[in-house]
Amino acid sequence: MISFRSKMKQYTVIFLIAMVGFAVCYVVTPIPEIFLGLSLGFLVSYLNLLTIFQKTSLIGRITDKSFQGGQLQVLFAGLTYLIRISLVILALYIAMQFPDEVNLYSVIAGISLIYVIIFVDTLTQSGRKR
């Protein structure tokens, strides 16, 4: 069984590689607004995944009865949905305010990119188990 922590490390490496690729494409290609939008959307989706990971690990510590944290951490765990939705709205707002610099469709594609990566990872993991 693979732990959440090792999966998060794997997704972090994929995120960093993709962001470097987006930065290179932003500089090299004649359509930088596409790659800036992909970068913004992918950053938001990675932050959303990070908040889900933090909430999952906090809930695991609480149920393990080794929780020594305060009420602020529990409040954060309760507000993660609001944080995730706010990040998505902020990214879309930035894309709509600066349509010449940031492509709205690529922001939406970037937001969904982490879910595609998780889906492909799940398919490859199930293929290895067979």
C-alpha positions as CSV (number, residue, x, y, z in Angstrom):
1,M,0.0,0.0,0.0
2,I,1.4,3.3,-1.0
3,S,1.1,6.1,1.5
4,F,-0.5,9.5,0.9
5,R,2.9,11.1,1.7
6,S,4.7,9.3,-1.0
7,K,1.9,10.0,-3.5
8,M,2.1,13.7,-2.6
9,K,5.9,13.7,-3.2
10,Q,5.3,12.0,-6.6
11,Y,2.7,14.6,-7.6
12,T,5.0,17.4,-6.4
13,V,7.7,16.2,-8.7
14,I,5.3,16.0,-11.6
15,F,4.0,19.5,-10.7
16,L,7.5,21.0,-10.7
17,I,8.5,19.3,-14.0
18,A,5.3,20.6,-15.6
19,M,5.8,24.1,-14.3
20,V,9.3,24.2,-15.7
21,G,8.0,23.0,-19.0
22,F,5.2,25.6,-19.0
23,A,7.8,28.3,-18.2
24,V,10.1,27.2,-21.0
25,C,7.1,27.2,-23.4
26,Y,6.0,30.6,-22.1
27,V,9.4,32.1,-23.1
28,V,9.9,30.1,-26.4
29,T,6.5,30.0,-28.1
30,P,4.6,32.8,-29.7
31,I,1.5,32.1,-27.6
32,P,2.6,32.9,-24.0
33,E,-0.9,33.6,-22.8
34,I,-1.8,29.9,-23.2
35,F,1.1,28.7,-21.1
36,L,0.6,31.5,-18.5
37,G,-3.0,30.3,-18.1
38,L,-1.9,26.7,-17.9
39,S,0.6,27.6,-15.2
40,L,-2.0,29.6,-13.2
41,G,-4.6,26.8,-13.4
42,F,-2.1,24.1,-12.6
43,L,-0.8,26.0,-9.6
44,V,-4.3,26.4,-8.3
45,S,-5.1,22.7,-8.8
46,Y,-1.9,21.7,-7.1
47,L,-2.7,24.0,-4.1
48,N,-6.1,22.4,-4.0
49,L,-4.5,19.0,-3.9
50,L,-2.2,20.2,-1.2
51,T,-5.1,21.4,1.0
52,I,-6.8,18.0,0.5
53,F,-3.6,16.3,1.5
54,Q,-3.2,18.5,4.6
55,K,-6.8,17.8,5.6
56,T,-6.4,14.1,5.1
57,S,-3.3,13.9,7.2
58,L,-4.9,16.0,9.9
59,I,-8.0,13.8,10.0
60,G,-5.7,10.8,10.2
61,R,-3.8,12.2,13.2
62,I,-7.1,13.1,14.9
63,T,-8.5,9.6,14.5
64,D,-5.1,8.1,15.6
65,K,-5.5,9.9,19.0
66,S,-2.0,11.3,18.7
67,F,-3.3,14.8,17.8
68,Q,-1.6,17.5,19.7
69,G,-2.7,20.5,17.5
70,G,-4.9,23.3,18.4
71,Q,-8.3,24.5,17.2
72,L,-6.7,26.6,14.4
73,Q,-5.7,23.4,12.6
74,V,-9.2,21.9,13.0
75,L,-10.7,25.2,11.7
76,F,-8.4,25.0,8.7
77,A,-9.6,21.5,8.0
78,G,-13.1,22.6,8.1
79,L,-12.5,25.5,5.7
80,T,-10.6,23.7,3.1
81,Y,-13.5,23.5,0.7
82,L,-14.0,27.2,1.0
83,I,-10.3,27.7,0.4
84,R,-10.3,25.5,-2.7
85,I,-13.3,27.2,-4.3
86,S,-11.9,30.6,-3.5
87,L,-8.6,29.7,-5.3
88,V,-10.5,28.6,-8.4
89,I,-12.6,31.7,-8.4
90,L,-9.5,33.9,-8.0
91,A,-7.8,32.2,-10.9
92,L,-10.8,32.6,-13.1
93,Y,-11.1,36.2,-12.0
94,I,-7.5,36.9,-12.9
95,A,-8.0,35.3,-16.3
96,M,-11.1,37.4,-17.0
97,Q,-9.4,40.6,-15.8
98,F,-6.4,40.2,-18.0
99,P,-7.6,38.4,-21.2
100,D,-4.6,39.5,-23.3
101,E,-2.1,38.0,-20.9
102,V,-3.9,35.0,-19.5
103,N,-6.1,32.7,-21.6
104,L,-9.3,31.7,-19.7
105,Y,-9.6,28.3,-21.4
106,S,-6.1,27.3,-20.6
107,V,-6.7,28.3,-16.9
108,I,-9.7,25.9,-16.9
109,A,-7.5,23.2,-18.6
110,G,-4.8,23.8,-16.0
111,I,-7.2,23.4,-13.1
112,S,-8.3,20.1,-14.4
113,L,-4.8,18.9,-15.2
114,I,-4.0,17.5,-11.8
115,Y,-7.1,15.3,-12.0
116,V,-5.9,13.9,-15.3
117,I,-2.6,13.2,-13.7
118,I,-4.2,11.4,-10.8
119,F,-6.4,9.4,-13.2
120,V,-3.5,8.3,-15.3
121,D,-1.5,7.4,-12.2
122,T,-4.4,5.3,-10.9
123,L,-4.7,3.5,-14.2
124,T,-1.0,2.7,-14.3
125,Q,-1.0,1.5,-10.7
126,S,-4.0,-0.8,-11.4
127,G,-2.2,-2.0,-14.5
128,R,0.9,-2.9,-12.5
129,K,-1.1,-4.9,-9.9
130,R,-2.5,-7.2,-12.7
